[in-house]
Amino acid sequence: MNKQIYPLLIAQFLSAFADNAILFTVIAIVMQANDPASWYVPALQSSFLVAFVVLAPWVGGFADHYAKSRVLIVANLIKAVGAGLLFLHVEPLLAYCIVGVGASIYGPAKYGILPELAGHQFLVKANSLIEGSTILAILMGMQIGAKVADHSTDLALASTIVLFIVSALVTLLLPAQAANHPATGSKILEFGRQMGQFFTTPRSRFSMLGASLFWATAATLRVLIVAWAPIVLALNNATEIAELTLFLAVGIIAGSALVPRMIPLEHLRRARLPAYLMGLFIIGLGFTDSLWPARGTLFFVGMMGGMFIVPVNAALQELGQLSIGSGAAVALQGFFQNLTMLLAVGGYTVAASQNADPVIAILVLGGLVFVASFLVSWHLPDNTMNPFNKRR
C-alpha cells in the first residue's frame, strides 16, 4: 500500500481528536450550566449537521476539482475558526455550526483521496486503517477532551485550535495531485444528476443508504446516552459519560480491524448481518440498568457498527471513483447520511423537549435499525458468483 497514506492517518487522527474534544467540551459547558434544557445537546448536534445537508451540492465538486490534500487544509482551518468562536464565548449553536462547515468540506476530501493512495486491492484495508485511526481519535478525544473541559473549557478549546492547525500542517506532506477542471452550470442541478446516476444499481443504493443508516444511528445513540446515562446509571459529568462512550468506540475499532478478511468487496451482501446485530444490541442496551452490562453492550454495538461501515464505505468510494468521482460520491453520501442524522437527532430533540423517556427512545432506535437494515439490503445481490471488479 502507498506509504503516503500514513500522513493522512496522522492528519485524520489529529482532526478527529479535536472534533470530539470540542463536542465533549460543549457538553461540559452545557452540563456546568444551571438547569440546562434537555433539548440543548441534541440541538447542538443538529446545528453541526446542517452544513452537511446545505453544502452537499458544492463540497463534493470542491474536493474533486482541487487537490484533495489542499482541501483538507482549508477544512481544518475552518474548524479552527469555529473552535475560536467557542473560545470567544460566541453562542455555541452558531460556533459549533461553523465547525460543522469545516467537517462537511473535510469528509469528501478525506475519503475521496483514499482511492488515489490505495488501489482496489487495498481499498478495504485503507478504509479499515482510516476508521481505526478515526475511532482511536474519537476515543482519546472524548476522554482527554472531557477531562480537560471539566477542569477548564477555555484550555480545552485552545488545545483543539492548535490540533486543527497541526493537522493542516501534516497534510502538506500529502501529494497535491492534479484535479479536474471545475464544471460549469448549476451545482444543484449537477448534484441532482449525480444523485440519479449513482442510484442506478442495487450495490450503490445499498452503500449510500447503509452509510446513512450507520451514521444516523451513531449520532442518535450518542445524544441518547447523554440523557440516558444520568437517569439509569447515575453518571453526572462529561468525563463519566465519555468513559461510557469509550466502550462504543473500542468496539468500532475491533469491528474495523476484523472486517477486511470477513467481508471483502466481492461479498458486500454479508455486511447486512452485523447491521441486524447492531440493532439487536441497541435493544439490549435499553434493558440494562448497571454500568458493566451497559459497557459490554455498547462494545458489541460498536463492533457490529465497525464491521458494517468499513466495507460499505469502501464500496461507495470505488463505485464513486468509477462513475461520478470519489469526492462527489462522498459528498452525496454526506448529504444522505447527514440528512438522516439531522432527521433522527431532530426527531429526538423534539421528543426530548416533550420529556420522552430515554429508555423507550433507545428501544425504538434499536427496532428501527433492525427494520431499516432489512429494507436497505432487500435487493442487494449476492456477489459470490459475480466478483465486484467484474461489473455487469
N, C-alpha and C positions, 0 to 999 in steps of 0.2 A: 504494500500500500504506500502511496505517496507520503513521504515524511513531512511534507508541508502541511499535513493535517494537524500536526502537533501544535503549531502556533494557534490554529483555530480552536483546538481543545482548550488551550490556556486562556485565550481571549474570551471564549464562551463561558468557561468556568468563572472568571472574574466578573463578567457582566451578569450572569445568572445569580451569583453570590450576592451582588449588590441589589439586584431586583428583589430578592427575597428578604434581604436585610431591611430594605425600605418598607416592604409590606408589613413585617412584624414591628418595625419602628412606628408605623402609623397605627397599627393595632395597639401598641403600648400607649401611644398618645391618647387614643380613644378610651382605653381601659383606665387610664390615670385620671380622666375627666370625671367630674361629679355627675353621677346618674346618666351615663351615656345612653343614647337612644338605641334600641335593639336593631333598628334598620340601618344604622350608620356604616357598620363594617361591610355588609353586602352592598350597600350603595357605593362605597369606595371601590369595591371590586368591579362594579358596573361602570364606574367612571373610567377605570383603567381600560375596559374592553371597548368602549365607544369608538376609540380611534381605529381599532382593528376593522370594525364594520364600515365606518365612514370613509376611511382612506384606502380600502381594499382595491378599488379600481386603479389606483395610482402606484401603490408601493411595489406591486409585482413588476410593472413595467420599469419602475425606477431601478429595481435590482437587476433586471435583465439588460437595461440599456446603458448601464455604467458598470465599471469594475466592482464586483461584489465586495471585494476586500475594502474598498474605499467607502462603499455604502455602509458597511459595518461601523466604520469610524464615525460617520455622520450620525448614525443611530445612537451610538454610545454618548456622543456629545449632547444630543437632545435629552437623553436620560439624565445626564449630569445637570442640565438646566432644570429639569423637573425636581431633582433632589435638592438643588439650590433654592428653589422656590419654597420647598418644605422647610428648609433650614431657616429661611427668612420669615417663616410662620404665615405664609400665604395659605388661604383656605385649602385644606388637604384634598378635597374633592377636585379642585381645579389643578393643583400641583401634581397630584397623582395621575390625572388625565394626561398631562404633558409627558410624564414617564411612559404612559401607555402609547403615546405617539411615537416615541423612540423605539419602543418594543415592537410596534407594528411595522416599522421600517426594518428592524433588525432581523425578524424572522425569515422573510423571503430571501434575504442575502445569506443568512447562516445556512439554511437548508439548501438553497439554490447553488451554493458553492461546492457542496459535497460531491455531486456528480462530476464536477471538474477536477476534484482531487482524488476521487476513487471511482474506478470503472464499475461495471455491472457486477463483477466477481466479488468486489469488496464493499459494495454499497450497504448491504445489511450490517456488515461488521463496522463500517464507518458510522452508521446510524447508532449502533449499539454503543460505540465509544462516545459519541456526542450525547446520547441520552444518559449514559452512565455518568459522564462528566457533569451534565446539567443537574442530575438528581443529587450527586455529591455536593454540588454547589448549593442546591436548594437546602439540603440537609444542614450544611455548615452555615449557610446564610441565615437560616431560621434560628439555629442555636446561638450562634455568636451575635447575630443582629439583635435577637430578643434580649439576650443578657446585657449587651451594651446599652440598648434602648431603655431597659429597666433601670439602668444606672444613670444614663444621660442621653436623651433623644437627640440633642444637638451634636454630641460626639458621634453617635451612630450615623446621622445624616452626613456629617462632614467626611466620615470614612467611606461612605458609598460614593460620594462625589470623586474622591481620589481613585477608587476602584474602577469607576467608569472611564476615567482618563487613562489609567494604566492599561485597561483592556484595549482602548483605542490605539495606544502606542504599540502594544504587542501585535495588533492587527496589521501594522505596517510591514511585518515580516512575511505576510501572505502575498502571493503574486497578484499583480494588477493586470489580469487578463483582458484582452481586447473585448469590448462589449458590442452589442448590436446598436444600430442607429435607431434613435427614438422614432416610434411610429407616429404618424400624423393622424389628425382626426380626433373625434370624441373618445376620451378614455373610458367613459361609462359605456358607450356602445361597444367599444373593443372588449371591455370586460364581460359584457353580455355575450358577445360572440365566443370568447374563450370559454365561458361557462357552458354554452351549448355544445361546443366542440369537445370539451373534456368529459362530459357526462354521456358520451355515446356508447360506452362499454360497461358491462357489469363490474369489471375489475376496478375501473376508475371511479365509478359511483361508490363502490364499497370502500375504497381508500379514502375518498373525500368524506363520506358520511361517517365512516368508522372513526376517523381522526376527530371529527366534530363531536361524536358521542363520548370519546375518551376525555377530551378537554372540558366539555360541559359537565361531565361527572366530576372531574377533578376540582374544577372551580367551585361547584356547588358543595361538594363534600368539605372543602377547605373552610368555607364560611359557616357551614353547618357545625363543624367541630368547635368553632369559636363560641357558638351558642349552646351546644350540647355538653361540652366538657365541664363548664362550671356547674350545670344543673345535675348531671348524672355522676360525674367523677370528682366534683368539688375542686376543680382546678381554677385558680383565680387570677393568674397573671400571664403575661405574654411568654415568659420563659417556660412555664409549665405546659402551656398549650403547644409551644414549639417543640418541646421534648416529646409530647404525644405524637405530633405530626411527623416527627423524625422516623417513626416506625413505618409510616406510609412511604416515606422517601427511600428508606433502606429496602423495602420490598420492591419498589420500582427498579432500583439498581440491580437487585438479584434477578428480577424478571428480564431486564435488558441484557444481562450477562448470559442467561441461559438460552435465550430465544434464537440466536443466529443458526445453531445447528438443528433446532427443533422445528422452526418454521422458516424455511428458505422461501425465496420469492416464487419458486416453482410450485409451492404448496400453500399459497396465500390463504386458501379457504380454512386452513387449520386455525387461523387467528380468531375465528369466531368462538372457539372453545374457551380460551381464557376470558373472553368478554362475558360469556354466560356466567362463569365462575366469579368474575368481579362483581356482577350484580347480586349473586347469592351471598357473597361475603359481606357486602354492604348491608343486606337484610340482616345477616347475623350480627353486625355491629349494633343494630337497633335493639337487639335483645341482651346486650352486655351491660353490666352495671358496676363493674370493678375495673381497676386500672390495667392489670396484666392481661386479662382476656381482651380488653379493648386494644391494647398494644399488639397482641398477636393477630387479632382480626384485621387491623389496619395494615400490618405487614403483608398478609395474604391478599388484601385488596390491592395493595401496591404491586405485588409480584405479578398478579394477573394483569393489571394495567400495563406494566412494563412489557410483558410478553405479547400483549395485544398491539401497543402503539408502535413498537420498533419495526416490525415487518410492514405495517400499514404505511408508515412514513416512507420507508424505502421504496415501496411500490409506487406511491404517489410521486416521489421525486423522479424516478426513472420514467414513468409514464409522462410526466410533465416535460422532461427534457426531450422526449421523442415527439412531443406534439406542440404544446403552446409555449414551451420554455419553462425551465425549472423554477425560476423566480416567480413567473406568472402563476404556475401551479400552486406554489406555496402561498402566494397572496390569495388565490382563490380558496385554498384550504383555510387560510386565516379568516377570510370573510365568513365562511360557513361555520367554522368551529367557534369563532367569537360571537357570531350571531346567536348560535345555540347556547353559548355560555352566557351571553347577555340576557337571553330569554329565560334561561334556567335560574341564574342568580337574581334577575329582576323579579321572576315569579316568587322566589323565596323571600326577597326583600319585602314584597307586598304581604306575603304570609307572615313574616316576622313582625311587620307593623300591626298585624291583627293578633299578635301573641300566639302564633302557631306553636304547637308542641314540637320541639326539635327531634324527639324520638320518633314521632309519627312521620316527620319530614324525611328522616333517614330511611325508614321502611318504604316510604313511597318512592324515594330516589332509587333504592335497590331494585324494586319491582319494575320501574320504568327502564332502568339499564338493561335488565334481562329481556324485556319485551322489545326494546329498540335494537338490541344485538340480533335478535331473531329477524327483525324486519330488514335491517341493512344488509344482512348476509343471505337473504332469501334466494336471490337469483345468481349468486356468485358461483361460477362453475368450478368443478374440481380440476385442478391443473395437472394431476398425476400423469395423464396421457398427453398433455399439451404443455410442454415446458414454456416458462414465462418468456424466454428470449426467442421463441418461435411463434410469432404472433399470427393470428388468423388474418 
